C-alpha cells in the first residue's frame, strides 16, 4: 500500500508542477483519488505527516524573531481578524441554517460558533510552503503572514486545552526555565559539525526536547517545537540547521497532504456544504486586507499577505475531528471541512503564485497611505548617491560589496530582505537597507536616480532574481545587470531575459578559490 501512496503522490504531484501549480495541490488530489478507490490512511502515514508539521514549525522558529510577535500589527492584527472572522462566519452559518440547509438544521448555536472559529484560521503548512517556493519567507509580507499564523497557533493551543478539559500538568511551569538551557543548546550546536550529526541534532531538538517536552507536561507538542526553534534563532548555525532539515521536512509534508485527502471519503452532502463554505473564503481574505490596512501597510503588502493566508486551515480538521469525537458535530460536517480545506488550497495556490500579477491588475482600485504615515516596516527607500546596488546581502552579496568597497570606495548600496541582517551590516559599517527586491513598488521608489550604473542580483533564490530582473526591464533600466545562478539552465534563462552577465556560484567559487591561492601563496608552478 505504501508503494501505491508513493507512486500516486509522485505522478499527480509531477502533473501539478507541469501545470504550474505547487506539487502540494497534486498530493491533495492524489489523496482524494486514492480515497475514492477505497484506500485509507494508516498509522505510518499519519505519524510521518505529524513529523512533517513538527519539523516545519521548528524550522519556522529558527527563522523567527520573538520580538516580532510583540509588534501590534502581529498580535493585534491576528486577534482582531480571528474575532471578526469567527463572528461573520457564525452569522453566515446561522443564515444557511435558517435557509433550510439539512447539514446545519439540527446544530445548536455553540456548534455553529465552533465551526465559525475553525474556519477563521489559515493554513500554516500551505502558507510556509508557498512562501518558501517563491523565496519570500523573509519579505515584509512573508514575515507578517508567518507572525499572524504563529499567533493563530497560540489561539489553537488555548482552544484545544479548553475544549478537552485537560489542563497542563502542574509542572508545566518548568517550561519557563527553557531559556536557561540556551547556553547548553548553543554549545551542542557549536560542536555538532556540519554533516549528519547536525541533522540528527535538529531532529532530536525538535521532536524530543521541543515536542516531547511539551507533550510530557500536557501541552501541544507542535507548539513546543516552534518555541524551541525560536530559542535557537539567534545562533549562528540556525540558518544552516534549517537548510539541513529542509529536504527531510519536505518529504514528510508530502505525507501530510496525502493524509488530508485520505481523511474522509467524499460524499455529495459533504461536497455541497463545502461549496457553500467556499463562499465565505473571499470574506476571509477581505478581512485580512482590511485589518492590515488599519496598520498603514502599502496595498501590495496587505494584498500579498492576504493571498498567502487566503485558505482554510488543517486546524479546521483537527477541531472537526475533536468535536466529532465529543458528539458536537456530525460526520458530514467533518467531510465538508476536509473538502473545503482542500478546495481552498486549490484556489489559493495559483493566486499566491501569481500574487504580483494580481496586485498589478488591482492596484488602481486602491491607494497607498501617504509616505509619512506608512508603517515603519513598509517605508520609502532612498538610494542616495549609490552607483552599485547589490540585491541580497548573503555571503555572495557581502563579498561583492566588500570587493567593490576596497576598489572604488563607498559607492555601493546593499539591499537585504531581513531587517535584522540589514541592521547587522549597518553596525559593521556597510551601507545596507532592508527591502523586498521582488516588490514592484520597491523599484518604483528606488530607481528615481540616474546615478545607478550596475545592479547585482545576488539573492539566493532564482525566482526572486528573475522577478527583480523583470521589474528592471519593465522600468527600462539603462545600466548593467549581473546575476548569480546555481545551475547552467538558470544562467541561460537570466541571460535570455536581459541580464548582461550571469555567474554560476559553484564554478565561480572554485575559480575564486584558485585565484586566491595563486595571489596569496604564489606557488612555484610551471606551465605544461
ROKE-852771 format. One record per residue (C-alpha): x, y, z. Coordinates in steps of 0.001 Angstrom, whole numbers, padded with zeros to 6 digits, always signed. Example, Ala and Ser with C-alpha at 12.3 -4.5 7.8 and 13.67 -1.06 7.14 Angstrom:
+---------+---------+---------+
:    east :   north :      up :
+---------+---------+---------+
: +012300 : -004500 : +007800 :
: +013670 : -001060 : +007140 :
+---------+---------+---------+
//
This chain:
+---------+---------+---------+
:    east :   north :      up :
+---------+---------+---------+
: +000000 : +000000 : +000000 :
: +002855 : +002403 : +000820 :
: +004191 : +001857 : -002701 :
: +000798 : +002924 : -004080 :
: +000861 : +006074 : -001930 :
: +004361 : +006996 : -003098 :
: +003560 : +006337 : -006763 :
: +000295 : +008291 : -006710 :
: +001888 : +011237 : -004878 :
: +004784 : +011439 : -007337 :
: +002708 : +011085 : -010525 :
: -000023 : +013565 : -009589 :
: +002475 : +015955 : -007954 :
: +004563 : +015905 : -011140 :
: +001485 : +016641 : -013276 :
: +000528 : +019525 : -010966 :
: +004002 : +021031 : -011278 :
: +003841 : +020796 : -015070 :
: +000503 : +022643 : -014876 :
: +002302 : +025453 : -012979 :
: +000652 : +024506 : -009678 :
: +002518 : +023740 : -006444 :
: +003109 : +019968 : -006119 :
: +001191 : +020007 : -002824 :
: -002009 : +020511 : -004844 :
: -001200 : +017270 : -006660 :
: -000606 : +015480 : -003352 :
: -004063 : +016574 : -002145 :
: -005722 : +015390 : -005355 :
: -003830 : +012088 : -005108 :
: -005176 : +011611 : -001576 :
: -008769 : +012184 : -002666 :
: -008327 : +009916 : -005666 :
: -006930 : +007109 : -003516 :
: -009799 : +007597 : -001066 :
: -012358 : +007169 : -003853 :
: -010723 : +003854 : -004757 :
: -011077 : +002594 : -001196 :
: -007624 : +003355 : +000192 :
: -007340 : +004633 : +003757 :
: -004639 : +006366 : +005716 :
: -002543 : +004247 : +008040 :
: -000583 : +004777 : +011214 :
: +002739 : +005142 : +009408 :
: +001426 : +007852 : +007062 :
: -000222 : +009741 : +009939 :
: +002974 : +009594 : +012005 :
: +005131 : +010894 : +009152 :
: +002580 : +013643 : +008497 :
: +002793 : +014749 : +012143 :
: +006600 : +014688 : +011963 :
: +006478 : +016939 : +008897 :
: +004334 : +019543 : +010652 :
: +006520 : +019408 : +013775 :
: +009748 : +019868 : +011804 :
: +008160 : +022657 : +009778 :
: +007200 : +024585 : +012915 :
: +010698 : +024014 : +014327 :
: +012308 : +025475 : +011185 :
: +009878 : +028421 : +011286 :
: +011029 : +029078 : +014839 :
: +014678 : +029014 : +013716 :
: +013926 : +031999 : +011457 :
: +011559 : +033873 : +013742 :
: +012393 : +036848 : +015909 :
: +010415 : +036557 : +019162 :
: +010206 : +040348 : +019375 :
: +008247 : +040433 : +016109 :
: +005265 : +038743 : +017808 :
: +005072 : +041700 : +020214 :
: +004508 : +044147 : +017354 :
: +000938 : +045377 : +017357 :
: +000317 : +044531 : +013702 :
: +001026 : +040880 : +014593 :
: -000711 : +040213 : +017908 :
: -003467 : +042804 : +017466 :
: -003959 : +042060 : +013761 :
: -004288 : +038320 : +014363 :
: -006656 : +038837 : +017305 :
: -008913 : +041331 : +015505 :
: -009112 : +039113 : +012425 :
: -009895 : +035998 : +014459 :
: -012711 : +037692 : +016388 :
: -014253 : +039324 : +013301 :
: -013924 : +036238 : +011092 :
: -015430 : +033938 : +013733 :
: -018365 : +036344 : +014217 :
: -019056 : +036795 : +010493 :
: -018712 : +033092 : +009675 :
: -021016 : +032147 : +012562 :
: -023666 : +034610 : +011369 :
: -023354 : +033231 : +007827 :
: -023762 : +029648 : +009096 :
: -026860 : +030705 : +011061 :
: -028193 : +032164 : +007797 :
: -027503 : +028885 : +005970 :
: -029292 : +027033 : +008775 :
: -032451 : +029122 : +008501 :
: -032399 : +028796 : +004728 :
: -033045 : +025102 : +005350 :
: -029614 : +023537 : +004822 :
: -030035 : +019974 : +006100 :
: -026486 : +019533 : +007406 :
: -026818 : +022556 : +009699 :
: -030507 : +022388 : +010603 :
: -030110 : +020499 : +013879 :
: -026869 : +022126 : +015061 :
: -027087 : +024378 : +018147 :
: -025537 : +027846 : +018226 :
: -022454 : +026620 : +020106 :
: -021656 : +024103 : +017335 :
: -022067 : +026785 : +014675 :
: -019779 : +029082 : +016691 :
: -017216 : +026278 : +016891 :
: -017392 : +025756 : +013111 :
: -017018 : +029503 : +012507 :
: -013971 : +029552 : +014778 :
: -012399 : +026631 : +012881 :
: -012936 : +028384 : +009543 :
: -011288 : +031606 : +010777 :
: -007813 : +030013 : +010782 :
: -005400 : +029852 : +007841 :
: -003043 : +027008 : +006999 :
: +000484 : +027343 : +008365 :
: +001711 : +024448 : +006224 :
: +000311 : +025860 : +002978 :
: +001493 : +029439 : +003596 :
: +005023 : +028418 : +004561 :
: +005317 : +026055 : +001586 :
: +004158 : +028766 : -000814 :
: +006496 : +031383 : +000654 :
: +009463 : +029018 : +000561 :
: +008825 : +028056 : -003073 :
: +008826 : +031749 : -004013 :
: +011843 : +032521 : -001796 :
: +009853 : +035189 : +000085 :
: +009798 : +033822 : +003633 :
: +011698 : +036897 : +004876 :
: +009870 : +039514 : +002832 :
: +007779 : +042114 : +004654 :
: +004535 : +040401 : +003738 :
: +006032 : +036954 : +004400 :
: +007062 : +037828 : +007968 :
: +003642 : +039391 : +008545 :
: +001882 : +036229 : +007365 :
: +004106 : +033959 : +009481 :
: +003647 : +036141 : +012569 :
: -000149 : +036035 : +012229 :
: -000048 : +032254 : +011733 :
: +002082 : +031801 : +014866 :
: -000478 : +033803 : +016852 :
: -003212 : +031592 : +015411 :
: -001253 : +028525 : +016563 :
: -001246 : +030007 : +020073 :
: -005028 : +030502 : +019864 :
: -005270 : +026862 : +018742 :
: -003399 : +025646 : +021815 :
: -005704 : +027620 : +024118 :
: -008784 : +026204 : +022368 :
: -007595 : +022589 : +022385 :
: -006724 : +022821 : +026069 :
: -010096 : +024340 : +026955 :
: -012212 : +022054 : +024743 :
: -010701 : +018799 : +026003 :
: -010995 : +019953 : +029580 :
: -007441 : +018768 : +030086 :
: -005274 : +021328 : +031802 :
: -001495 : +021207 : +031556 :
: +000223 : +019364 : +034385 :
: +001233 : +021484 : +037377 :
: +004880 : +021016 : +036498 :
: +004302 : +022705 : +033082 :
: +005564 : +025790 : +034905 :
: +009029 : +024292 : +034430 :
: +008824 : +025306 : +030751 :
: +009613 : +028849 : +031825 :
: +013115 : +027585 : +032591 :
: +013726 : +026682 : +028923 :
: +015657 : +029920 : +028213 :
: +018153 : +028823 : +030875 :
: +019021 : +025864 : +028628 :
: +020065 : +028100 : +025738 :
: +023803 : +028109 : +026586 :
: +023805 : +024295 : +026664 :
: +021814 : +024026 : +023426 :
: +024082 : +026592 : +021764 :
: +027118 : +024555 : +022789 :
: +025574 : +021413 : +021295 :
: +025057 : +023275 : +018003 :
: +028626 : +024579 : +018077 :
: +030026 : +021058 : +018445 :
: +027658 : +019241 : +016053 :
: +029693 : +019930 : +012913 :
: +028055 : +020336 : +009516 :
: +027053 : +016820 : +008478 :
: +024629 : +014114 : +009501 :
: +025148 : +014803 : +013221 :
: +023756 : +018315 : +012737 :
: +020637 : +016882 : +011048 :
: +020219 : +014332 : +013843 :
: +020653 : +017059 : +016464 :
: +017937 : +019106 : +014755 :
: +015532 : +016153 : +014835 :
: +016423 : +015489 : +018486 :
: +015804 : +019106 : +019471 :
: +012529 : +019386 : +017538 :
: +010965 : +016027 : +018401 :
: +012434 : +015109 : +021783 :
: +013250 : +018347 : +023620 :
: +010597 : +020551 : +021990 :
: +007578 : +018424 : +021033 :
: +008282 : +015647 : +023547 :
: +008932 : +018034 : +026416 :
: +005692 : +019943 : +025855 :
: +003674 : +016734 : +025454 :
: +005117 : +015445 : +028726 :
: +003603 : +018376 : +030630 :
: +000261 : +018259 : +028818 :
: +000911 : +020968 : +026219 :
: +000566 : +020864 : +022412 :
: +003725 : +019172 : +021010 :
: +003867 : +021296 : +017843 :
: +003982 : +024460 : +019934 :
: +006983 : +023044 : +021772 :
: +008873 : +022528 : +018507 :
: +008064 : +026098 : +017435 :
: +009167 : +027651 : +020731 :
: +012400 : +025662 : +020870 :
: +013211 : +026800 : +017330 :
: +012609 : +030390 : +018405 :
: +015015 : +029945 : +021336 :
: +017737 : +028830 : +018909 :
: +017053 : +031503 : +016274 :
: +019910 : +033742 : +017442 :
: +022558 : +031047 : +016964 :
: +024907 : +031430 : +014004 :
: +024045 : +027902 : +012825 :
: +020261 : +028426 : +012915 :
: +020066 : +029073 : +009171 :
: +022348 : +026131 : +008374 :
: +020263 : +023822 : +010569 :
: +017071 : +024963 : +008851 :
: +018563 : +024210 : +005430 :
: +019863 : +020824 : +006635 :
: +016351 : +019799 : +007705 :
: +014668 : +021200 : +004579 :
: +014524 : +018076 : +002386 :
: +013520 : +015808 : +005256 :
: +010722 : +018174 : +006252 :
: +009508 : +018443 : +002639 :
: +009331 : +014653 : +002302 :
: +007282 : +014292 : +005486 :
: +004920 : +017083 : +004397 :
: +004042 : +015032 : +001310 :
: +002521 : +012566 : +003777 :
: +000637 : +015424 : +005446 :
: -001132 : +016494 : +002262 :
: -001833 : +012895 : +001258 :
: -003325 : +012346 : +004700 :
: -005784 : +015229 : +004285 :
: -007144 : +013696 : +001089 :
: -007353 : +010274 : +002737 :
: -009010 : +011584 : +005910 :
: -012638 : +011136 : +004876 :
: -014462 : +009679 : +001886 :
: -016054 : +012491 : -000175 :
: -019870 : +012478 : -000149 :
: -022375 : +014524 : -002138 :
: -023731 : +016170 : +001033 :
: -020233 : +016999 : +002191 :
: -019312 : +018400 : -001230 :
: -022383 : +020676 : -001348 :
: -021699 : +022014 : +002146 :
: -018016 : +022500 : +001266 :
: -019023 : +024568 : -001776 :
: -021183 : +026747 : +000480 :
: -018276 : +027177 : +002874 :
: -016121 : +028269 : -000054 :
: -018452 : +031256 : -000489 :
: -017091 : +032514 : +002826 :
: -013455 : +032343 : +001705 :
: -013406 : +035752 : -000078 :
: -014784 : +037332 : +003129 :
: -011814 : +035912 : +004985 :
: -009326 : +037414 : +002506 :
: -011123 : +040782 : +002546 :
: -010942 : +040842 : +006346 :
: -007185 : +040223 : +006290 :
: -006747 : +043042 : +003774 :
: -008869 : +045464 : +005815 :
: -007135 : +044667 : +009120 :
: -003638 : +045114 : +007649 :
: -004669 : +048405 : +006051 :
: -005520 : +049713 : +009513 :
: -001822 : +049410 : +010358 :
: -000836 : +051577 : +007344 :
: +000854 : +048979 : +005157 :
: +001087 : +049558 : +001437 :
: -001576 : +047999 : -000767 :
: +000849 : +045420 : -002158 :
: +001966 : +044260 : +001287 :
: -001614 : +043955 : +002537 :
: -002725 : +042161 : -000626 :
: +000119 : +039632 : -000792 :
: -000203 : +038871 : +002922 :
: -003930 : +038291 : +002424 :
: -003309 : +035989 : -000553 :
: -000794 : +033968 : +001490 :
: -003488 : +033471 : +004142 :
: -006341 : +033019 : +001647 :
: -007231 : +029456 : +002623 :
: -008856 : +027338 : +005285 :
: -006632 : +025539 : +007734 :
: -005883 : +021924 : +008508 :
: -006617 : +023101 : +012051 :
: -010277 : +023058 : +010994 :
: -009937 : +019311 : +010529 :
: -008385 : +018948 : +013987 :
: -011237 : +020941 : +015513 :
: -013792 : +018974 : +013483 :
: -012284 : +015643 : +014476 :
: -012257 : +016589 : +018159 :
: -015832 : +017924 : +018005 :
: -016956 : +014758 : +016200 :
: -015446 : +012573 : +018944 :
: -017185 : +014679 : +021608 :
: -020523 : +014468 : +019741 :
: -020678 : +018185 : +018959 :
: -020621 : +017844 : +015148 :
: -021995 : +015159 : +012787 :
: -019707 : +013220 : +010422 :
: -020829 : +015002 : +007245 :
: -019536 : +018292 : +008696 :
: -016099 : +016700 : +009064 :
: -016246 : +015560 : +005423 :
: -017274 : +019072 : +004345 :
: -014358 : +020590 : +006277 :
: -011868 : +018206 : +004661 :
: -013162 : +019034 : +001185 :
: -013318 : +022794 : +001906 :
: -009713 : +022843 : +003179 :
: -008541 : +021016 : +000065 :
: -010576 : +023201 : -002326 :
: -009213 : +026330 : -000638 :
: -005673 : +025070 : -001314 :
: -006549 : +024501 : -004973 :
: -007834 : +028075 : -005282 :
: -005142 : +029704 : -003142 :
: -002171 : +028041 : -004873 :
: -002380 : +029884 : -008231 :
: -003475 : +033123 : -006522 :
: -000457 : +033054 : -004218 :
: +001909 : +032137 : -007069 :
: +000591 : +034989 : -009231 :
: +000351 : +037476 : -006362 :
: +002394 : +040162 : -008128 :
: +000203 : +039921 : -011246 :
: -002957 : +040141 : -009116 :
: -001545 : +043266 : -007492 :
: -000634 : +044890 : -010803 :
: -004163 : +044347 : -012141 :
: -005881 : +045593 : -008989 :
: -003526 : +048329 : -007738 :
: -005522 : +051048 : -009488 :
: -008535 : +050219 : -007295 :
: -006732 : +051239 : -004106 :
: -004405 : +053985 : -002958 :
: -001417 : +053656 : -000624 :
: -001225 : +055653 : +002607 :
: +000744 : +058894 : +002475 :
: +004533 : +058226 : +002661 :
: +004838 : +059935 : +006038 :
: +002116 : +057682 : +007543 :
: +003430 : +054359 : +006210 :
: +004247 : +051613 : +008681 :
: +007969 : +051635 : +009523 :
: +008292 : +048093 : +008118 :
: +006989 : +049348 : +004777 :
: +008528 : +052820 : +004433 :
: +010009 : +054595 : +001384 :
: +013589 : +053717 : +000366 :
: +016176 : +056291 : -000760 :
: +019282 : +055002 : -002615 :
: +021239 : +058235 : -002057 :
: +024492 : +058505 : -004049 :
: +024926 : +054786 : -004761 :
: +026351 : +053739 : -008151 :
: +026091 : +049991 : -007476 :
: +023094 : +048258 : -005935 :
: +023546 : +044736 : -004594 :
: +020308 : +042805 : -004072 :
: +020789 : +040113 : -001460 :
: +023438 : +040586 : +001201 :
: +024202 : +036975 : +001988 :
: +027737 : +035616 : +001733 :
: +027994 : +036314 : -002015 :
: +026442 : +039780 : -001839 :
: +028561 : +040727 : +001171 :
: +031738 : +039533 : -000558 :
: +030868 : +041562 : -003656 :
: +030125 : +044650 : -001546 :
: +033466 : +044421 : +000278 :
: +035364 : +043908 : -003008 :
: +033765 : +046992 : -004606 :
: +034472 : +048995 : -001458 :
: +038163 : +048050 : -001494 :
: +038446 : +049016 : -005192 :
: +036242 : +052109 : -005525 :
: +035302 : +053271 : -002039 :
: +031807 : +053882 : -000723 :
: +029764 : +053533 : -003948 :
: +027504 : +050577 : -003051 :
: +024051 : +050168 : -001603 :
: +023156 : +046723 : -000290 :
: +019523 : +045621 : -000122 :
: +018711 : +042849 : +002352 :
: +015312 : +041248 : +002887 :
: +015766 : +040577 : +006599 :
: +015634 : +043648 : +008805 :
: +017868 : +042123 : +011469 :
: +020565 : +041182 : +008931 :
: +020415 : +044701 : +007441 :
: +020965 : +046222 : +010883 :
: +023927 : +043928 : +011465 :
: +025510 : +045077 : +008178 :
: +024897 : +048702 : +009203 :
: +026624 : +048074 : +012536 :
: +029598 : +046687 : +010599 :
: +029822 : +049914 : +008571 :
: +028136 : +048859 : +005326 :
: +025521 : +050956 : +003524 :
: +022694 : +048424 : +003657 :
: +018938 : +048909 : +003847 :
: +016071 : +046486 : +004342 :
: +013866 : +045998 : +001293 :
: +012000 : +043481 : -000855 :
: +013527 : +043402 : -004344 :
: +010574 : +041338 : -005643 :
: +008244 : +044219 : -004809 :
: +007267 : +046271 : -007917 :
: +006763 : +049333 : -005735 :
: +010298 : +048949 : -004396 :
: +011651 : +049594 : -007888 :
: +009287 : +052478 : -008480 :
: +010745 : +054151 : -005393 :
: +014391 : +053178 : -005529 :
: +015201 : +053912 : -009171 :
: +014431 : +057613 : -009247 :
: +018130 : +058426 : -009646 :
: +020288 : +058134 : -012734 :
: +023442 : +057526 : -010713 :
: +022974 : +053757 : -010507 :
: +025239 : +052133 : -013123 :
: +025315 : +048500 : -012029 :
: +022916 : +046143 : -010256 :
: +023967 : +042753 : -008899 :
: +021208 : +040170 : -008421 :
: +022683 : +038108 : -005575 :
: +019528 : +036738 : -003955 :
: +019675 : +033028 : -003063 :
: +016504 : +032080 : -004968 :
: +016444 : +032013 : -008759 :
: +012792 : +033092 : -008931 :
: +013486 : +036180 : -006814 :
: +016328 : +037204 : -009172 :
: +014025 : +036618 : -012155 :
: +011304 : +038829 : -010664 :
: +013794 : +041623 : -009930 :
: +015202 : +041336 : -013477 :
: +011703 : +041560 : -014956 :
: +010992 : +044691 : -012909 :
: +014237 : +046301 : -014109 :
: +013354 : +045533 : -017731 :
: +009850 : +046890 : -017249 :
: +011282 : +050167 : -015988 :
: +013879 : +050291 : -018810 :
: +016907 : +050399 : -016548 :
: +019843 : +051566 : -018707 :
: +022714 : +050360 : -016531 :
: +024257 : +046891 : -016445 :
: +022841 : +043859 : -014636 :
: +024749 : +040818 : -013365 :
: +023111 : +037821 : -011664 :
: +024073 : +034638 : -009852 :
: +022628 : +031182 : -010518 :
: +023015 : +027659 : -009166 :
: +022555 : +025787 : -012453 :
: +023571 : +026307 : -016073 :
: +019969 : +026358 : -017325 :
: +019213 : +029164 : -014837 :
: +022160 : +031131 : -016253 :
: +020739 : +030731 : -019759 :
: +017322 : +031937 : -018620 :
: +018748 : +035027 : -016911 :
: +020793 : +035943 : -019988 :
: +017803 : +035442 : -022276 :
: +015692 : +037669 : -020027 :
: +018115 : +040579 : -020186 :
: +020970 : +040113 : -017718 :
: +024312 : +041273 : -019111 :
: +026241 : +038608 : -017205 :
: +025344 : +035509 : -015211 :
: +027654 : +033553 : -012922 :
: +027383 : +030016 : -011594 :
: +028047 : +030329 : -007874 :
: +029674 : +026898 : -007653 :
: +032044 : +027162 : -010609 :
: +032859 : +030785 : -009774 :
: +033595 : +029770 : -006200 :
: +036172 : +027281 : -007483 :
: +037715 : +029866 : -009770 :
: +037855 : +032405 : -006976 :
: +039461 : +029876 : -004646 :
: +042216 : +029085 : -007170 :
: +042814 : +032809 : -007831 :
: +043025 : +033470 : -004108 :
: +045592 : +030667 : -003647 :
: +047752 : +031913 : -006521 :
: +047684 : +035526 : -005305 :
: +048434 : +034811 : -001651 :
: +050597 : +031668 : -001668 :
: +052361 : +032310 : -005005 :
: +053281 : +028624 : -005545 :
: +056208 : +027885 : -007880 :
: +054248 : +026077 : -010570 :
: +055279 : +025553 : -014225 :
: +053027 : +025552 : -017286 :
: +052821 : +022334 : -019371 :
+---------+---------+---------+
//
